[in-house]
Structure formats: structure tokens, C-alpha cells
């Protein structure tokens, strides 16, 4: 069941700056502010959860239980706190305390008693050589994201821009590890994986677990060991 989202709850999900690809595929930061919730024929059903705003990239809130709906809404305020995010510790790179506080507020607004829930988190650290054509990388990424969104349970996707040495960070938050597995087996992901050898000079995948305890009284991000 979709969370009823009246004016008070909408106000908690503030407009956000977003990163997108320009016509040449280069990463740019936009000054445009857009509402996190996209209005469609079913009000508040679809949510912007990535740098891509076309319909095939939107999260369908009706496909989620309440815990996952609320976290997806809270994650619309995810912000990077450090310029060295490509190499900095993952937890210190984002405003997790703000996300959890926003999650508490959202749960209170809809009178929901939060049950302990864990989510699957992926951090993709990479380095691109000067020979990489960013437009090619962007096209592969966008196609893979649409494919992963269609598979379900993809709550948040964020990526930065390469630093002076070509290093970067991207992160995904999923409903479960199984959702992440299903989201990564389609043809667009296979094509992207096949291109990785010449697009990246280095890449590393870290798998983590975000656990939010009963009543949102505590939370942690730990190494995924299952």
C-alpha cells in the first residue's frame, strides 16, 4: 500500500539538486531544483531516486512495503559531505545522520511503527584512464539503471564525478541482496561489464548492510557477511 503523502509529508521531502549527463555525456551539476516526488496519474506513486528522471528510471512506491517506501523517501535527501568521497570512508562521505532523522520524521508523520529492517548497500569505487570516452560510459550506465529499476527494489542510486586522477564513487541502496542480484543479470548489465576492461583502469565493489533498528532507535552500516 502506498504511503498517503499530504502537504506535511511532502514538505519533509525537500527539492534536491541533481547530477545528470549533458548532451555529450559529460557529468555536470545542475542548478535546477526538482521535487523528489513525481506527480503522475496516481499521486506520489513514482519517485526520483537517481540522476535520471525519465519514467523508466523512477521507483514505483506501490511495489514496496512501508519500511522500504519510507527509506526511499528519506534517501531523496542523500548528500555527499566530502570532496574526497572517491577514497574517503563510505559512512563519513554522506549525511547518514540526517537521513535517519528524516526517516524518523516520515515514520511519525504517517504513524508507522518501524520494524527492524536491513537493506543491501553497494559502493563502486573506480578509476578511469584519460582514454575513456565519458559519453560511452554514461550511455552504458543509464541503460543499466533502467534495467535495474525494472527488476524492482532499487531504492537509491548516486554517483559523483571523477577527481583529478580519474577516481570516483557510485553507490546503490537496494531492498535486498536478491534484488541487487536480479537487477544485475540483464543484457544492459552484461554489456556494461564487458566494456569495463577498457573503460576503467581500476574498480572495486564493497558490499554493506544498512540496518535500522526497531522504532528507528539505532542504525548501522556494516560489511555484508552473508
C-alpha positions, 0 to 999 in steps of 0.5 A, a space after each residue: 500500500 502506498 504511503 498517503 503523502 499530504 502537504 506535511 509529508 511532502 514538505 519533509 521531502 525537500 527539492 534536491 539538486 541533481 547530477 545528470 549527463 549533458 548532451 555529450 555525456 559529460 557529468 555536470 551539476 545542475 542548478 535546477 531544483 526538482 521535487 523528489 516526488 513525481 506527480 503522475 496519474 496516481 499521486 506520489 506513486 513514482 519517485 526520483 531516486 537517481 540522476 535520471 528522471 525519465 519514467 523508466 528510471 523512477 521507483 514505483 512506491 506501490 511495489 514496496 512495503 512501508 519500511 522500504 517506501 519510507 527509506 526511499 523517501 528519506 534517501 531523496 535527501 542523500 548528500 555527499 559531505 566530502 570532496 574526497 568521497 572517491 577514497 574517503 570512508 563510505 559512512 563519513 562521505 554522506 549525511 547518514 545522520 540526517 537521513 535517519 532523522 528524516 526517516 524518523 520524521 516520515 515514520 511519525 508523520 504517517 504513524 508507522 511503527 518501524 520494524 527492524 529492517 536491513 537493506 543491501 548497500 553497494 559502493 563502486 569505487 573506480 578509476 578511469 584512464 584519460 582514454 575513456 570516452 565519458 559519453 560511452 560510459 554514461 550511455 552504458 550506465 543509464 541503460 543499466 539503471 533502467 534495467 535495474 529499476 525494472 527488476 524492482 527494489 532499487 531504492 537509491 542510486 548516486 554517483 559523483 564525478 571523477 577527481 583529478 586522477 580519474 577516481 570516483 564513487 557510485 553507490 546503490 541502496 537496494 531492498 535486498 541482496 536478491 534484488 541487487 542480484 536480479 537487477 544485475 543479470 540483464 543484457 544492459 548489465 552484461 554489456 556494461 561489464 564487458 566494456 569495463 576492461 577498457 573503460 576503467 583502469 581500476 574498480 572495486 565493489 564493497 558490499 554493506 548492510 544498512 540496518 535500522 533498528 526497531 522504532 528507528 532507535 539505532 542504525 548501522 552500516 556494516 560489511 555484508 557477511 552473508 
